[in-house]
Amino acid sequence: MYSLVVAKGGLRLSRNTSGKGPFWSLGRGTLTGEKISMDMLATDLLQKALHQPVDDKTGIAGEYDVKLAWTPDEIFPNDLGDQPSFFTAVREQWGLQLEHHKGGVKALIVDAAEKPLPN
């Protein structure tokens, strides 16, 4: 799993002032959103982009507008120009960092299932 933390240079996101949102879009090599909290950024957007659990360890409150561009792993670098890797883009464009670590994840375990009885 990953933890979202503030990188050395500090946060580089703009606070949301439009009042619109929250909404977001995740595409191939792009992620945008308006009125996004750090918790939403970690547990919704980044978790979907990485296909891994992400928890918010930034300690930052408020809502922000986000825009991220990176070169997806499955694309040849020249296909999208000089975009950085996903992790580099998060650090350089947002001033945040994803730290990899081991941790517990929520799981649902079904011990047994039975066909319902007729009424």
C-alpha positions as CSV (number, residue, x, y, z in Angstrom):
1,M,0.0,0.0,0.0
2,Y,1.0,3.7,-0.2
3,S,0.8,6.7,2.0
4,L,0.3,10.2,0.6
5,V,2.7,12.7,2.3
6,V,3.9,16.2,1.7
7,A,7.2,16.3,-0.3
8,K,10.2,18.4,0.7
9,G,9.3,21.4,-1.4
10,G,5.8,21.6,0.1
11,L,2.3,21.5,-1.4
12,R,1.9,22.9,-4.9
13,L,-1.9,22.7,-5.3
14,S,-4.4,25.6,-5.6
15,R,-7.3,25.8,-3.1
16,N,-10.7,25.5,-4.8
17,T,-12.4,28.9,-5.0
18,S,-15.1,28.2,-7.5
19,G,-17.3,26.2,-5.1
20,K,-18.0,23.8,-7.9
21,G,-17.6,20.1,-7.4
22,P,-16.4,17.8,-6.1
23,F,-15.8,16.0,-9.4
24,W,-12.9,14.3,-11.0
25,S,-11.7,12.6,-14.1
26,L,-9.1,9.9,-14.5
27,G,-7.8,9.2,-18.0
28,R,-4.8,7.7,-19.7
29,G,-2.0,9.7,-18.4
30,T,-4.2,12.5,-17.0
31,L,-6.0,13.1,-13.7
32,T,-8.1,16.3,-13.0
33,G,-10.5,17.3,-10.3
34,E,-12.1,20.2,-8.5
35,K,-12.9,20.6,-4.9
36,I,-10.9,17.6,-3.9
37,S,-9.9,16.9,-0.2
38,M,-6.6,15.2,0.6
39,D,-8.6,12.1,1.8
40,M,-10.5,12.0,-1.5
41,L,-7.3,12.4,-3.4
42,A,-5.7,9.5,-1.7
43,T,-8.6,7.1,-1.2
44,D,-10.5,7.7,-4.5
45,L,-8.3,9.2,-7.2
46,L,-4.8,7.8,-6.4
47,Q,-6.1,4.5,-5.3
48,K,-7.9,4.0,-8.6
49,A,-4.9,5.2,-10.6
50,L,-2.5,2.8,-8.8
51,H,-4.8,-0.1,-8.2
52,Q,-3.4,-0.2,-4.7
53,P,-4.7,1.1,-1.3
54,V,-3.6,4.7,-0.5
55,D,-4.0,6.5,2.8
56,D,-3.8,10.2,3.5
57,K,-0.9,11.1,5.8
58,T,-0.6,14.8,4.7
59,G,-2.5,16.3,7.6
60,I,-3.8,19.0,5.2
61,A,-7.4,20.2,5.4
62,G,-9.3,22.0,2.7
63,E,-10.4,21.4,-0.9
64,Y,-8.1,21.8,-3.9
65,D,-8.2,21.8,-7.7
66,V,-5.9,19.1,-9.1
67,K,-4.4,18.4,-12.5
68,L,-1.7,15.8,-13.2
69,A,-0.1,14.6,-16.4
70,W,2.3,11.6,-16.7
71,T,3.4,9.0,-19.1
72,P,1.5,5.7,-18.5
73,D,3.8,2.7,-18.1
74,E,2.4,0.9,-21.1
75,I,3.2,3.7,-23.5
76,F,6.5,4.4,-25.3
77,P,7.8,7.7,-23.8
78,N,7.7,9.5,-27.2
79,D,3.9,8.9,-27.5
80,L,3.0,11.6,-25.0
81,G,6.0,13.9,-25.2
82,D,8.2,14.5,-22.2
83,Q,5.7,13.7,-19.4
84,P,7.3,12.3,-16.2
85,S,6.4,8.9,-14.6
86,F,3.4,8.9,-12.3
87,F,5.4,9.1,-9.0
88,T,7.6,11.9,-10.3
89,A,4.6,13.8,-11.6
90,V,2.9,13.6,-8.2
91,R,6.0,15.0,-6.5
92,E,6.9,17.7,-9.1
93,Q,3.4,18.9,-10.0
94,W,1.6,18.6,-6.6
95,G,4.4,18.7,-4.0
96,L,3.2,15.4,-2.6
97,Q,4.8,12.0,-2.4
98,L,3.7,8.4,-2.4
99,E,5.6,6.3,0.1
100,H,5.3,2.5,-0.4
101,H,4.9,0.4,2.8
102,K,3.3,-2.7,4.1
103,G,0.0,-2.3,5.9
104,G,-3.4,-3.9,6.6
105,V,-6.2,-3.7,4.2
106,K,-9.9,-4.2,4.8
107,A,-11.2,-7.6,3.6
108,L,-14.6,-9.3,3.7
109,I,-14.5,-13.0,4.5
110,V,-17.5,-15.2,3.8
111,D,-17.4,-18.4,5.9
112,A,-20.5,-20.0,4.5
113,A,-23.4,-19.3,2.2
114,E,-26.7,-21.1,2.0
115,K,-29.7,-21.0,-0.3
116,P,-32.6,-19.2,1.4
117,L,-35.5,-21.2,2.8
118,P,-38.9,-20.7,1.2
119,N,-41.4,-18.6,3.2
